[in-house]
Amino acid sequence: MRIAVLSPVWFPVPPSGYGGIEWIVSLLADGLADAEHEVTLFASGDSRTRARLGSVFETAPSEWIGHTYWELQHALRCLEHGSEFDVISDHTGMLGLTLGGLLETPLVHTVHGPLDGRPGEVYEQICRVVPSAHLISISMNQRRPRPELPWIANCPNALDLSVYPFQPQKGDYFLFLGRMSPDKGCHRAIDVAITAGLPLKIAGKRREPPEIEYFEQYVRPHLSSQIEYLGEVTHGEKVELLQDARATLFPVEWEEPFGLVMVESMACGTPVVATRYGAVPEVIDDGVSGIVVDDYREMVGALERADQLDPLELRRICEVRYAPERMVADYLTAYAEAIDRR
């Protein structure tokens, strides 16, 4: 099969730090290439891939994130070559999906973000304008606000387990990984750590004005020898943090479409304590692969249950559910369905 994989342009593939979608795109493109498909990855020129690389920008234009001019140039580079492919696998967002309506080649668009509120309304508008749209969800809960959209598959994210070494021994600190946002809940993780009297290490993106404002108001005032902010960390640093943590806190209070941090933590053998929002119950089986609570204030009381989870079983679950081969197979099934509907 001749496949174009269109990545967001803002970070290289795979990313050096922040960039959950870019990790998924990297796994997908490499997995498809390993399965001997003809794959072209459209990403920034500083990306690394086993597929053929097509790019407009030598380096990822991270400083211009969210500006249509850069995103449009990148998407057009892929779409102008659309006739050379059997299918285009789009991961860019609403712009890529909209432009895909101009092509005869089927475009399969993965929805990586939430669909409640205005984003869901815009997706509905796009699908009215682009009647040939084919959508992939990353969790079934993600579809709940807009079940009538033209879904053709559900393809949960995966993880390259080879770069997440398993470690059964645990340290004595909590870990929070995530961008600085009220939805992600770093301030709630701080409250849990202070209540439990345990250290908390925080690593996350703090670049854009809303992230900086949130950090200054809700995080910085609590920094101390107990509460430590490490900034954005490299992949290697993130893995070390996950391996040594007693538990990873995931105190979200929004409809998180997936939550790759949970799988990263499980892969390292570290239990996750998460709030019951979004895809959390799909990713975590309470009492088996992690602990799920209804309110973040219950996290301290759930720590004893988390300590009883078998790190080896957490890793085994990841190897079964979140292997790249499973994700690649899911996407190939979706591509075939889109081609059949053409």
Phi and psi restraints in degrees (value plus and minus 20) as a CYANA .aco file:
   2 ARG   PHI    -115.1   -75.1
   2 ARG   PSI      93.4   133.4
   3 ILE   PHI    -144.9  -104.9
   3 ILE   PSI     110.3   150.3
   4 ALA   PHI    -121.4   -81.4
   4 ALA   PSI     109.4   149.4
   5 VAL   PHI    -131.2   -91.2
   5 VAL   PSI      95.4   135.4
   6 LEU   PHI    -122.1   -82.1
   6 LEU   PSI      90.1   130.1
   7 SER   PHI    -113.0   -73.0
   7 SER   PSI     137.5   177.5
   8 PRO   PHI     -77.3   -37.3
   8 PRO   PSI     131.4   171.4
   9 VAL   PHI    -115.6   -75.6
   9 VAL   PSI     -28.0    12.0
  10 TRP   PHI     -94.4   -54.4
  10 TRP   PSI     -44.7    -4.7
  11 PHE   PHI    -154.3  -114.3
  11 PHE   PSI     131.3   171.3
  12 PRO   PHI     -86.8   -46.8
  12 PRO   PSI     142.6   182.6
  13 VAL   PHI    -135.8   -95.8
  13 VAL   PSI      99.4   139.4
  14 PRO   PHI     -93.2   -53.2
  14 PRO   PSI     142.4   182.4
  15 PRO   PHI     -97.6   -57.6
  15 PRO   PSI     133.4   173.4
  16 SER   PHI    -101.6   -61.6
  16 SER   PSI     -43.4    -3.4
  17 GLY   PHI    -160.9  -120.9
  17 GLY   PSI    -131.1   -91.1
  18 TYR   PHI     -84.4   -44.4
  18 TYR   PSI     123.2   163.2
  19 GLY   PHI     124.6   164.6
  19 GLY   PSI      49.4    89.4
  20 GLY   PHI     -83.0   -43.0
  20 GLY   PSI     -62.4   -22.4
  21 ILE   PHI     -83.4   -43.4
  21 ILE   PSI     -59.9   -19.9
  22 GLU   PHI     -84.3   -44.3
  22 GLU   PSI     -52.9   -12.9
  23 TRP   PHI     -85.5   -45.5
  23 TRP   PSI     -61.8   -21.8
  24 ILE   PHI     -86.1   -46.1
  24 ILE   PSI     -63.6   -23.6
  25 VAL   PHI     -81.3   -41.3
  25 VAL   PSI     -60.9   -20.9
  26 SER   PHI     -81.1   -41.1
  26 SER   PSI     -68.2   -28.2
  27 LEU   PHI     -80.6   -40.6
  27 LEU   PSI     -61.8   -21.8
  28 LEU   PHI     -86.9   -46.9
  28 LEU   PSI     -69.9   -29.9
  29 ALA   PHI     -81.5   -41.5
  29 ALA   PSI     -65.3   -25.3
  30 ASP   PHI     -85.6   -45.6
  30 ASP   PSI     -60.1   -20.1
  31 GLY   PHI     -84.9   -44.9
  31 GLY   PSI     -60.7   -20.7
  32 LEU   PHI     -85.8   -45.8
  32 LEU   PSI     -59.8   -19.8
  33 ALA   PHI     -85.9   -45.9
  33 ALA   PSI     -61.0   -21.0
  34 ASP   PHI     -83.6   -43.6
  34 ASP   PSI     -48.4    -8.4
  35 ALA   PHI    -103.9   -63.9
  35 ALA   PSI      -8.8    31.2
  36 GLU   PHI      49.7    89.7
  36 GLU   PSI      10.0    50.0
  37 HIS   PHI    -109.6   -69.6
  37 HIS   PSI     136.7   176.7
  38 GLU   PHI    -105.5   -65.5
  38 GLU   PSI      84.1   124.1
  39 VAL   PHI    -138.1   -98.1
  39 VAL   PSI     112.0   152.0
  40 THR   PHI    -138.8   -98.8
  40 THR   PSI     103.3   143.3
  41 LEU   PHI    -116.9   -76.9
  41 LEU   PSI     101.7   141.7
  42 PHE   PHI    -117.2   -77.2
  42 PHE   PSI      88.5   128.5
  43 ALA   PHI    -174.1  -134.1
  43 ALA   PSI    -198.7  -158.7
  44 SER   PHI     -87.7   -47.7
  44 SER   PSI     135.9   175.9
  45 GLY   PHI     -87.9   -47.9
  45 GLY   PSI     -35.6     4.4
  46 ASP   PHI    -110.2   -70.2
  46 ASP   PSI      -3.2    36.8
  47 SER   PHI    -102.6   -62.6
  47 SER   PSI     140.2   180.2
  48 ARG   PHI    -145.2  -105.2
  48 ARG   PSI     109.0   149.0
  49 THR   PHI    -177.0  -137.0
  49 THR   PSI     134.5   174.5
  50 ARG   PHI    -107.8   -67.8
  50 ARG   PSI     -26.2    13.8
  51 ALA   PHI    -106.0   -66.0
  51 ALA   PSI     152.5   192.5
  52 ARG   PHI     -91.8   -51.8
  52 ARG   PSI     121.7   161.7
  53 LEU   PHI    -127.9   -87.9
  53 LEU   PSI     107.7   147.7
  54 GLY   PHI    -137.3   -97.3
  54 GLY   PSI     110.5   150.5
  55 SER   PHI    -167.1  -127.1
  55 SER   PSI     135.0   175.0
  56 VAL   PHI    -121.0   -81.0
  56 VAL   PSI     -63.7   -23.7
  57 PHE   PHI    -124.2   -84.2
  57 PHE   PSI     115.1   155.1
  58 GLU   PHI     -82.0   -42.0
  58 GLU   PSI     -60.8   -20.8
  59 THR   PHI    -147.3  -107.3
  59 THR   PSI     134.6   174.6
  60 ALA   PHI     -82.9   -42.9
  60 ALA   PSI     109.0   149.0
  61 PRO   PHI    -102.2   -62.2
  61 PRO   PSI      38.8    78.8
  62 SER   PHI     -78.2   -38.2
  62 SER   PSI     -52.4   -12.4
  63 GLU   PHI     -89.1   -49.1
  63 GLU   PSI     -33.9     6.1
  64 TRP   PHI    -128.2   -88.2
  64 TRP   PSI      -0.2    39.8
  65 ILE   PHI     -73.4   -33.4
  65 ILE   PSI     112.1   152.1
  66 GLY   PHI      70.9   110.9
  66 GLY   PSI     -26.6    13.4
  67 HIS   PHI    -109.8   -69.8
  67 HIS   PSI     104.7   144.7
  68 THR   PHI     -82.2   -42.2
  68 THR   PSI     -53.9   -13.9
  69 TYR   PHI     -75.7   -35.7
  69 TYR   PSI     -65.2   -25.2
  70 TRP   PHI     -93.2   -53.2
  70 TRP   PSI     -62.9   -22.9
  71 GLU   PHI     -83.4   -43.4
  71 GLU   PSI     -58.9   -18.9
  72 LEU   PHI     -86.0   -46.0
  72 LEU   PSI     -65.1   -25.1
  73 GLN   PHI     -77.3   -37.3
  73 GLN   PSI     -63.5   -23.5
  74 HIS   PHI     -83.5   -43.5
  74 HIS   PSI     -68.4   -28.4
  75 ALA   PHI     -84.2   -44.2
  75 ALA   PSI     -60.9   -20.9
  76 LEU   PHI     -84.1   -44.1
  76 LEU   PSI     -53.1   -13.1
  77 ARG   PHI     -78.2   -38.2
  77 ARG   PSI     -60.2   -20.2
  78 CYS   PHI     -93.5   -53.5
  78 CYS   PSI     -68.6   -28.6
  79 LEU   PHI     -89.5   -49.5
  79 LEU   PSI     -48.1    -8.1
  80 GLU   PHI     -89.9   -49.9
  80 GLU   PSI     -34.9     5.1
  81 HIS   PHI    -124.1   -84.1
  81 HIS   PSI      -4.0    36.0
  82 GLY   PHI     -75.0   -35.0
  82 GLY   PSI     -56.7   -16.7
  83 SER   PHI     -87.7   -47.7
  83 SER   PSI     -32.4     7.6
  84 GLU   PHI    -103.1   -63.1
  84 GLU   PSI     -23.8    16.2
  85 PHE   PHI    -142.8  -102.8
  85 PHE   PSI     137.3   177.3
  86 ASP   PHI    -101.4   -61.4
  86 ASP   PSI     -50.4   -10.4
  87 VAL   PHI    -176.7  -136.7
  87 VAL   PSI     128.2   168.2
  88 ILE   PHI    -133.4   -93.4
  88 ILE   PSI     106.1   146.1
  89 SER   PHI    -121.8   -81.8
  89 SER   PSI      82.9   122.9
  90 ASP   PHI    -117.9   -77.9
  90 ASP   PSI     110.6   150.6
  91 HIS   PHI    -146.5  -106.5
  91 HIS   PSI      -2.7    37.3
  92 THR   PHI    -105.4   -65.4
  92 THR   PSI     -50.6   -10.6
  93 GLY   PHI     106.3   146.3
  93 GLY   PSI    -182.6  -142.6
  94 MET   PHI     -84.0   -44.0
  94 MET   PSI     -53.4   -13.4
  95 LEU   PHI     -84.6   -44.6
  95 LEU   PSI     -65.5   -25.5
  96 GLY   PHI     -81.3   -41.3
  96 GLY   PSI     -61.7   -21.7
  97 LEU   PHI     -83.4   -43.4
  97 LEU   PSI     -63.1   -23.1
  98 THR   PHI     -84.5   -44.5
  98 THR   PSI     -67.1   -27.1
  99 LEU   PHI     -85.0   -45.0
  99 LEU   PSI     -48.9    -8.9
 100 GLY   PHI     -80.9   -40.9
 100 GLY   PSI     -42.5    -2.5
 101 GLY   PHI     -87.1   -47.1
 101 GLY   PSI     -32.5     7.5
 102 LEU   PHI    -103.9   -63.9
 102 LEU   PSI     -29.8    10.2
 103 LEU   PHI    -120.8   -80.8
 103 LEU   PSI     135.5   175.5
 104 GLU   PHI    -105.1   -65.1
 104 GLU   PSI     -51.0   -11.0
 105 THR   PHI     -85.4   -45.4
 105 THR   PSI     111.6   151.6
 106 PRO   PHI     -80.1   -40.1
 106 PRO   PSI     113.7   153.7
 107 LEU   PHI    -134.1   -94.1
 107 LEU   PSI     103.7   143.7
 108 VAL   PHI    -126.2   -86.2
 108 VAL   PSI      99.1   139.1
 109 HIS   PHI    -128.8   -88.8
 109 HIS   PSI     102.2   142.2
 110 THR   PHI    -109.1   -69.1
 110 THR   PSI     104.6   144.6
 111 VAL   PHI    -106.0   -66.0
 111 VAL   PSI      90.7   130.7
 112 HIS   PHI    -116.6   -76.6
 112 HIS   PSI     -31.9     8.1
 113 GLY   PHI    -129.6   -89.6
 113 GLY   PSI    -198.7  -158.7
 114 PRO   PHI     -96.7   -56.7
 114 PRO   PSI     141.4   181.4
 115 LEU   PHI    -142.4  -102.4
 115 LEU   PSI      -9.1    30.9
 116 ASP   PHI    -103.6   -63.6
 116 ASP   PSI     137.5   177.5
 117 GLY   PHI      46.7    86.7
 117 GLY   PSI    -165.1  -125.1
 118 ARG   PHI     -80.7   -40.7
 118 ARG   PSI     -60.7   -20.7
 119 PRO   PHI     -75.8   -35.8
 119 PRO   PSI     -61.5   -21.5
 120 GLY   PHI     -84.1   -44.1
 120 GLY   PSI     -58.7   -18.7
 121 GLU   PHI     -83.7   -43.7
 121 GLU   PSI     -61.5   -21.5
 122 VAL   PHI     -86.9   -46.9
 122 VAL   PSI     -60.4   -20.4
 123 TYR   PHI     -80.0   -40.0
 123 TYR   PSI     -59.8   -19.8
 124 GLU   PHI     -81.8   -41.8
 124 GLU   PSI     -63.0   -23.0
 125 GLN   PHI     -81.3   -41.3
 125 GLN   PSI     -66.0   -26.0
 126 ILE   PHI     -80.1   -40.1
 126 ILE   PSI     -63.8   -23.8
 127 CYS   PHI     -89.4   -49.4
 127 CYS   PSI     -43.3    -3.3
 128 ARG   PHI     -92.6   -52.6
 128 ARG   PSI     -56.0   -16.0
 129 VAL   PHI     -98.5   -58.5
 129 VAL   PSI     -50.7   -10.7
 130 VAL   PHI    -136.0   -96.0
 130 VAL   PSI      61.6   101.6
 131 PRO   PHI     -85.9   -45.9
 131 PRO   PSI     -34.8     5.2
 132 SER   PHI    -109.2   -69.2
 132 SER   PSI     -11.6    28.4
 133 ALA   PHI     -81.6   -41.6
 133 ALA   PSI     119.8   159.8
 134 HIS   PHI    -146.0  -106.0
 134 HIS   PSI     100.5   140.5
 135 LEU   PHI    -132.9   -92.9
 135 LEU   PSI     123.8   163.8
 136 ILE   PHI    -137.3   -97.3
 136 ILE   PSI     112.4   152.4
 137 SER   PHI    -117.4   -77.4
 137 SER   PSI     140.0   180.0
 138 ILE   PHI    -125.7   -85.7
 138 ILE   PSI     -25.7    14.3
 139 SER   PHI    -176.3  -136.3
 139 SER   PSI     136.1   176.1
 140 MET   PHI     -91.2   -51.2
 140 MET   PSI     -51.7   -11.7
 141 ASN   PHI     -84.4   -44.4
 141 ASN   PSI     -51.3   -11.3
 142 GLN   PHI     -78.1   -38.1
 142 GLN   PSI     -51.4   -11.4
 143 ARG   PHI     -97.4   -57.4
 143 ARG   PSI     -37.5     2.5
 144 ARG   PHI     -74.3   -34.3
 144 ARG   PSI     -60.3   -20.3
 145 PRO   PHI     -90.4   -50.4
 145 PRO   PSI     -42.6    -2.6
 146 ARG   PHI    -159.3  -119.3
 146 ARG   PSI      44.0    84.0
 147 PRO   PHI     -87.6   -47.6
 147 PRO   PSI     -37.5     2.5
 148 GLU   PHI    -105.0   -65.0
 148 GLU   PSI     -25.5    14.5
 149 LEU   PHI     -84.2   -44.2
 149 LEU   PSI     139.0   179.0
 150 PRO   PHI     -97.0   -57.0
 150 PRO   PSI      50.8    90.8
 151 TRP   PHI     -94.2   -54.2
 151 TRP   PSI     117.9   157.9
 152 ILE   PHI    -139.8   -99.8
 152 ILE   PSI     -32.6     7.4
 153 ALA   PHI    -186.5  -146.5
 153 ALA   PSI     138.9   178.9
 154 ASN   PHI    -138.2   -98.2
 154 ASN   PSI      98.7   138.7
 155 CYS   PHI    -145.2  -105.2
 155 CYS   PSI      68.9   108.9
 156 PRO   PHI     -78.0   -38.0
 156 PRO   PSI     131.6   171.6
 157 ASN   PHI     -85.3   -45.3
 157 ASN   PSI     145.6   185.6
 158 ALA   PHI    -153.8  -113.8
 158 ALA   PSI     159.0   199.0
 159 LEU   PHI    -162.4  -122.4
 159 LEU   PSI     120.0   160.0
 160 ASP   PHI    -100.7   -60.7
 160 ASP   PSI      75.7   115.7
 161 LEU   PHI     -86.1   -46.1
 161 LEU   PSI     -38.7     1.3
 162 SER   PHI     -86.9   -46.9
 162 SER   PSI     -42.0    -2.0
 163 VAL   PHI    -124.3   -84.3
 163 VAL   PSI      -4.3    35.7
 164 TYR   PHI    -149.4  -109.4
 164 TYR   PSI      56.4    96.4
 165 PRO   PHI     -81.2   -41.2
 165 PRO   PSI     119.8   159.8
 166 PHE   PHI     -98.3   -58.3
 166 PHE   PSI     118.8   158.8
 167 GLN   PHI    -162.8  -122.8
 167 GLN   PSI      98.3   138.3
 168 PRO   PHI     -98.7   -58.7
 168 PRO   PSI     -46.8    -6.8
 169 GLN   PHI     -99.1   -59.1
 169 GLN   PSI     118.0   158.0
 170 LYS   PHI    -140.3  -100.3
 170 LYS   PSI     132.6   172.6
 171 GLY   PHI    -109.0   -69.0
 171 GLY   PSI    -176.6  -136.6
 172 ASP   PHI    -139.6   -99.6
 172 ASP   PSI      -4.5    35.5
 173 TYR   PHI    -135.8   -95.8
 173 TYR   PSI     135.7   175.7
 174 PHE   PHI    -105.0   -65.0
 174 PHE   PSI     136.0   176.0
 175 LEU   PHI    -148.4  -108.4
 175 LEU   PSI     116.0   156.0
 176 PHE   PHI    -142.3  -102.3
 176 PHE   PSI     104.9   144.9
 177 LEU   PHI    -140.1  -100.1
 177 LEU   PSI     105.9   145.9
 178 GLY   PHI     139.7   179.7
 178 GLY   PSI     139.2   179.2
 179 ARG   PHI     -88.0   -48.0
 179 ARG   PSI     138.9   178.9
 180 MET   PHI     -98.7   -58.7
 180 MET   PSI      77.7   117.7
 181 SER   PHI    -172.7  -132.7
 181 SER   PSI     122.3   162.3
 182 PRO   PHI     -76.4   -36.4
 182 PRO   PSI     -56.3   -16.3
 183 ASP   PHI     -82.2   -42.2
 183 ASP   PSI     -59.5   -19.5
 184 LYS   PHI     -91.9   -51.9
 184 LYS   PSI     -52.0   -12.0
 185 GLY   PHI      67.0   107.0
 185 GLY   PSI      14.6    54.6
 186 CYS   PHI     -78.9   -38.9
 186 CYS   PSI     -57.6   -17.6
 187 HIS   PHI     -83.5   -43.5
 187 HIS   PSI     -51.6   -11.6
 188 ARG   PHI     -91.7   -51.7
 188 ARG   PSI     -57.8   -17.8
 189 ALA   PHI     -82.9   -42.9
 189 ALA   PSI     -57.9   -17.9
 190 ILE   PHI     -81.7   -41.7
 190 ILE   PSI     -63.9   -23.9
 191 ASP   PHI     -81.6   -41.6
 191 ASP   PSI     -61.0   -21.0
 192 VAL   PHI     -82.9   -42.9
 192 VAL   PSI     -65.9   -25.9
 193 ALA   PHI     -83.9   -43.9
 193 ALA   PSI     -63.0   -23.0
 194 ILE   PHI     -85.0   -45.0
 194 ILE   PSI     -62.1   -22.1
 195 THR   PHI     -83.4   -43.4
 195 THR   PSI     -59.4   -19.4
 196 ALA   PHI     -99.5   -59.5
 196 ALA   PSI     -36.0     4.0
 197 GLY   PHI      51.3    91.3
 197 GLY   PSI      10.9    50.9
 198 LEU   PHI    -140.1  -100.1
 198 LEU   PSI     134.1   174.1
 199 PRO   PHI     -87.2   -47.2
 199 PRO   PSI     133.3   173.3
 200 LEU   PHI    -151.3  -111.3
 200 LEU   PSI     108.3   148.3
 201 LYS   PHI    -126.2   -86.2
 201 LYS   PSI     111.5   151.5
 202 ILE   PHI    -138.4   -98.4
 202 ILE   PSI     108.8   148.8
 203 ALA   PHI    -154.5  -114.5
 203 ALA   PSI     106.5   146.5
 204 GLY   PHI    -197.5  -157.5
 204 GLY   PSI     143.7   183.7
 205 LYS   PHI     -92.2   -52.2
 205 LYS   PSI     115.2   155.2
 206 ARG   PHI    -166.7  -126.7
 206 ARG   PSI      55.6    95.6
 207 ARG   PHI    -138.9   -98.9
 207 ARG   PSI     -66.0   -26.0
 208 GLU   PHI    -103.3   -63.3
 208 GLU   PSI     134.6   174.6
 209 PRO   PHI     -70.8   -30.8
 209 PRO   PSI     -65.3   -25.3
 210 PRO   PHI     -83.5   -43.5
 210 PRO   PSI     -53.9   -13.9
 211 GLU   PHI     -88.1   -48.1
 211 GLU   PSI     -61.3   -21.3
 212 ILE   PHI     -85.9   -45.9
 212 ILE   PSI     -62.9   -22.9
 213 GLU   PHI     -81.8   -41.8
 213 GLU   PSI     -65.0   -25.0
 214 TYR   PHI     -81.3   -41.3
 214 TYR   PSI     -65.5   -25.5
 215 PHE   PHI     -80.3   -40.3
 215 PHE   PSI     -66.7   -26.7
 216 GLU   PHI     -84.5   -44.5
 216 GLU   PSI     -53.4   -13.4
 217 GLN   PHI    -105.9   -65.9
 217 GLN   PSI     -59.4   -19.4
 218 TYR   PHI    -133.6   -93.6
 218 TYR   PSI     -33.9     6.1
 219 VAL   PHI    -133.4   -93.4
 219 VAL   PSI     -73.7   -33.7
 220 ARG   PHI     -74.6   -34.6
 220 ARG   PSI     -60.3   -20.3
 221 PRO   PHI     -80.8   -40.8
 221 PRO   PSI     -37.5     2.5
 222 HIS   PHI    -122.9   -82.9
 222 HIS   PSI     -20.8    19.2
 223 LEU   PHI     -87.8   -47.8
 223 LEU   PSI     118.3   158.3
 224 SER   PHI    -184.2  -144.2
 224 SER   PSI    -190.0  -150.0
 225 SER   PHI     -86.4   -46.4
 225 SER   PSI     -40.0     0.0
 226 GLN   PHI    -110.3   -70.3
 226 GLN   PSI     -59.3   -19.3
 227 ILE   PHI    -129.6   -89.6
 227 ILE   PSI      91.9   131.9
 228 GLU   PHI    -139.9   -99.9
 228 GLU   PSI     108.0   148.0
 229 TYR   PHI    -122.4   -82.4
 229 TYR   PSI     104.9   144.9
 230 LEU   PHI    -122.9   -82.9
 230 LEU   PSI     -24.0    16.0
 231 GLY   PHI      57.4    97.4
 231 GLY   PSI    -179.9  -139.9
 232 GLU   PHI     -99.6   -59.6
 232 GLU   PSI     111.7   151.7
 233 VAL   PHI    -132.5   -92.5
 233 VAL   PSI     139.2   179.2
 234 THR   PHI     -93.2   -53.2
 234 THR   PSI     148.8   188.8
 235 HIS   PHI     -80.1   -40.1
 235 HIS   PSI     -63.8   -23.8
 236 GLY   PHI     -81.3   -41.3
 236 GLY   PSI     -62.0   -22.0
 237 GLU   PHI     -85.0   -45.0
 237 GLU   PSI     -59.1   -19.1
 238 LYS   PHI     -82.1   -42.1
 238 LYS   PSI     -63.7   -23.7
 239 VAL   PHI     -83.0   -43.0
 239 VAL   PSI     -62.3   -22.3
 240 GLU   PHI     -82.3   -42.3
 240 GLU   PSI     -60.5   -20.5
 241 LEU   PHI     -82.4   -42.4
 241 LEU   PSI     -63.5   -23.5
 242 LEU   PHI     -85.4   -45.4
 242 LEU   PSI     -62.4   -22.4
 243 GLN   PHI     -82.2   -42.2
 243 GLN   PSI     -57.7   -17.7
 244 ASP   PHI    -113.8   -73.8
 244 ASP   PSI     -27.6    12.4
 245 ALA   PHI     -94.0   -54.0
 245 ALA   PSI     127.3   167.3
 246 ARG   PHI     -90.8   -50.8
 246 ARG   PSI     -59.7   -19.7
 247 ALA   PHI    -179.1  -139.1
 247 ALA   PSI     130.3   170.3
 248 THR   PHI    -118.4   -78.4
 248 THR   PSI     108.1   148.1
 249 LEU   PHI    -114.1   -74.1
 249 LEU   PSI     112.7   152.7
 250 PHE   PHI    -151.6  -111.6
 250 PHE   PSI      51.0    91.0
 251 PRO   PHI    -109.6   -69.6
 251 PRO   PSI      32.8    72.8
 252 VAL   PHI     -89.9   -49.9
 252 VAL   PSI     132.3   172.3
 253 GLU   PHI    -156.9  -116.9
 253 GLU   PSI      33.2    73.2
 254 TRP   PHI    -175.3  -135.3
 254 TRP   PSI     152.0   192.0
 255 GLU   PHI    -102.1   -62.1
 255 GLU   PSI      49.6    89.6
 256 GLU   PHI     -76.0   -36.0
 256 GLU   PSI     100.0   140.0
 257 PRO   PHI     -83.6   -43.6
 257 PRO   PSI     -51.9   -11.9
 258 PHE   PHI    -165.3  -125.3
 258 PHE   PSI     -99.2   -59.2
 259 GLY   PHI      84.3   124.3
 259 GLY   PSI      49.1    89.1
 260 LEU   PHI     -84.1   -44.1
 260 LEU   PSI     -45.7    -5.7
 261 VAL   PHI     -76.0   -36.0
 261 VAL   PSI     -57.4   -17.4
 262 MET   PHI     -81.1   -41.1
 262 MET   PSI     -63.6   -23.6
 263 VAL   PHI     -89.5   -49.5
 263 VAL   PSI     -59.7   -19.7
 264 GLU   PHI     -78.7   -38.7
 264 GLU   PSI     -62.3   -22.3
 265 SER   PHI     -87.3   -47.3
 265 SER   PSI     -66.0   -26.0
 266 MET   PHI     -79.8   -39.8
 266 MET   PSI     -59.1   -19.1
 267 ALA   PHI     -80.7   -40.7
 267 ALA   PSI     -54.3   -14.3
 268 CYS   PHI    -103.8   -63.8
 268 CYS   PSI     -20.9    19.1
 269 GLY   PHI      65.6   105.6
 269 GLY   PSI      -5.9    34.1
 270 THR   PHI    -122.6   -82.6
 270 THR   PSI     106.3   146.3
 271 PRO   PHI     -87.7   -47.7
 271 PRO   PSI     128.2   168.2
 272 VAL   PHI    -128.0   -88.0
 272 VAL   PSI     115.0   155.0
 273 VAL   PHI    -132.5   -92.5
 273 VAL   PSI      95.9   135.9
 274 ALA   PHI    -151.4  -111.4
 274 ALA   PSI     134.9   174.9
 275 THR   PHI    -107.4   -67.4
 275 THR   PSI     131.0   171.0
 276 ARG   PHI    -100.5   -60.5
 276 ARG   PSI      53.5    93.5
 277 TYR   PHI    -150.8  -110.8
 277 TYR   PSI     134.3   174.3
 278 GLY   PHI      36.1    76.1
 278 GLY   PSI    -152.6  -112.6
 279 ALA   PHI    -106.5   -66.5
 279 ALA   PSI     -16.1    23.9
 280 VAL   PHI     -70.6   -30.6
 280 VAL   PSI     -68.9   -28.9
 281 PRO   PHI     -86.8   -46.8
 281 PRO   PSI     -38.8     1.2
 282 GLU   PHI     -99.7   -59.7
 282 GLU   PSI     -52.0   -12.0
 283 VAL   PHI    -105.5   -65.5
 283 VAL   PSI     -57.7   -17.7
 284 ILE   PHI    -134.7   -94.7
 284 ILE   PSI     107.7   147.7
 285 ASP   PHI    -110.2   -70.2
 285 ASP   PSI      93.0   133.0
 286 ASP   PHI     -76.7   -36.7
 286 ASP   PSI     107.2   147.2
 287 GLY   PHI      63.5   103.5
 287 GLY   PSI     -23.6    16.4
 288 VAL   PHI    -139.2   -99.2
 288 VAL   PSI     -77.4   -37.4
 289 SER   PHI    -130.3   -90.3
 289 SER   PSI     -11.9    28.1
 290 GLY   PHI     144.1   184.1
 290 GLY   PSI    -193.7  -153.7
 291 ILE   PHI    -142.0  -102.0
 291 ILE   PSI     110.1   150.1
 292 VAL   PHI    -135.4   -95.4
 292 VAL   PSI     107.7   147.7
 293 VAL   PHI    -141.6  -101.6
 293 VAL   PSI     139.0   179.0
 294 ASP   PHI    -102.7   -62.7
 294 ASP   PSI     -43.9    -3.9
 295 ASP   PHI    -163.8  -123.8
 295 ASP   PSI     119.7   159.7
 296 TYR   PHI     -80.9   -40.9
 296 TYR   PSI     -42.9    -2.9
 297 ARG   PHI     -87.5   -47.5
 297 ARG   PSI     -34.1     5.9
 298 GLU   PHI    -105.8   -65.8
 298 GLU   PSI     -24.8    15.2
 299 MET   PHI     -85.3   -45.3
 299 MET   PSI     -59.5   -19.5
 300 VAL   PHI     -80.7   -40.7
 300 VAL   PSI     -64.9   -24.9
 301 GLY   PHI     -88.4   -48.4
 301 GLY   PSI     -40.2    -0.2
 302 ALA   PHI    -108.1   -68.1
 302 ALA   PSI     -24.5    15.5
 303 LEU   PHI     -82.5   -42.5
 303 LEU   PSI     -58.2   -18.2
 304 GLU   PHI     -81.9   -41.9
 304 GLU   PSI     -60.2   -20.2
 305 ARG   PHI     -84.2   -44.2
 305 ARG   PSI     -59.5   -19.5
 306 ALA   PHI     -83.5   -43.5
 306 ALA   PSI     -58.6   -18.6
 307 ASP   PHI     -83.3   -43.3
 307 ASP   PSI     -44.0    -4.0
 308 GLN   PHI    -104.7   -64.7
 308 GLN   PSI     -29.8    10.2
 309 LEU   PHI     -90.7   -50.7
 309 LEU   PSI     123.6   163.6
 310 ASP   PHI    -103.5   -63.5
 310 ASP   PSI      94.8   134.8
 311 PRO   PHI     -76.5   -36.5
 311 PRO   PSI     -56.9   -16.9
 312 LEU   PHI     -85.3   -45.3
 312 LEU   PSI     -55.6   -15.6
 313 GLU   PHI     -90.0   -50.0
 313 GLU   PSI     -55.7   -15.7
 314 LEU   PHI     -80.1   -40.1
 314 LEU   PSI     -64.4   -24.4
 315 ARG   PHI     -84.7   -44.7
 315 ARG   PSI     -63.3   -23.3
 316 ARG   PHI     -81.0   -41.0
 316 ARG   PSI     -61.3   -21.3
 317 ILE   PHI     -81.4   -41.4
 317 ILE   PSI     -61.7   -21.7
 318 CYS   PHI     -81.0   -41.0
 318 CYS   PSI     -62.9   -22.9
 319 GLU   PHI     -84.4   -44.4
 319 GLU   PSI     -48.9    -8.9
 320 VAL   PHI    -104.4   -64.4
 320 VAL   PSI     -68.7   -28.7
 321 ARG   PHI    -106.9   -66.9
 321 ARG   PSI     -50.9   -10.9
 322 TYR   PHI    -142.2  -102.2
 322 TYR   PSI       9.2    49.2
 323 ALA   PHI     -92.4   -52.4
 323 ALA   PSI     122.8   162.8
 324 PRO   PHI     -78.0   -38.0
 324 PRO   PSI     -55.0   -15.0
 325 GLU   PHI     -80.9   -40.9
 325 GLU   PSI     -56.9   -16.9
 326 ARG   PHI     -86.1   -46.1
 326 ARG   PSI     -63.5   -23.5
 327 MET   PHI     -84.8   -44.8
 327 MET   PSI     -63.7   -23.7
 328 VAL   PHI     -80.2   -40.2
 328 VAL   PSI     -63.1   -23.1
 329 ALA   PHI     -82.4   -42.4
 329 ALA   PSI     -59.7   -19.7
 330 ASP   PHI     -80.6   -40.6
 330 ASP   PSI     -65.0   -25.0
 331 TYR   PHI     -87.4   -47.4
 331 TYR   PSI     -59.3   -19.3
 332 LEU   PHI     -81.7   -41.7
 332 LEU   PSI     -58.5   -18.5
 333 THR   PHI     -82.8   -42.8
 333 THR   PSI     -61.5   -21.5
 334 ALA   PHI     -86.1   -46.1
 334 ALA   PSI     -61.7   -21.7
 335 TYR   PHI     -81.0   -41.0
 335 TYR   PSI     -64.2   -24.2
 336 ALA   PHI     -81.7   -41.7
 336 ALA   PSI     -59.3   -19.3
 337 GLU   PHI     -84.3   -44.3
 337 GLU   PSI     -63.3   -23.3
 338 ALA   PHI     -83.8   -43.8
 338 ALA   PSI     -60.6   -20.6
 339 ILE   PHI     -85.8   -45.8
 339 ILE   PSI     -60.5   -20.5
 340 ASP   PHI     -83.4   -43.4
 340 ASP   PSI     -51.5   -11.5
 341 ARG   PHI    -101.7   -61.7
 341 ARG   PSI     -28.3    11.7
